[in-house]
Amino acid sequence: MQEHRRWYDNDPILKEALELLRMQPEDKQIMACDYLLELQENTAKEVIEHIADLVKEYSDKGNRWYDKDPVLLRSIELLRQAPPKIQRVAALKLLLALENQEIEEDETEE
């Protein structure tokens, strides 16, 4: 049995969504962050405060690919703190949004 190192490795959809997000250019990552930040509405105040502390601690200092941008860090941490069911739904929506953007770009290039 393979041991998973990252918190999102246990769910293949979540893993795929975050890997795809990681490969996106910065402008698309920012658009995705806007969607992920909407998770704040369903998140407890203590969790949001904890995430704010994490952003201060790790922003531009951590080793994870999303630590380099405070908005991306906050977005991903909100997703990480969400219940598994919400993580999966958010990951599916994120995948669809990123794939739709790629399709739209391909169509405009032709």
Secondary structure as UniProt FT lines:
FT   TURN            7..10
FT   HELIX           12..23
FT   HELIX           26..37
FT   HELIX           38..42
FT   HELIX           45..58
FT   TURN            59..61
FT   TURN            65..68
FT   HELIX           70..81
FT   HELIX           84..109
//
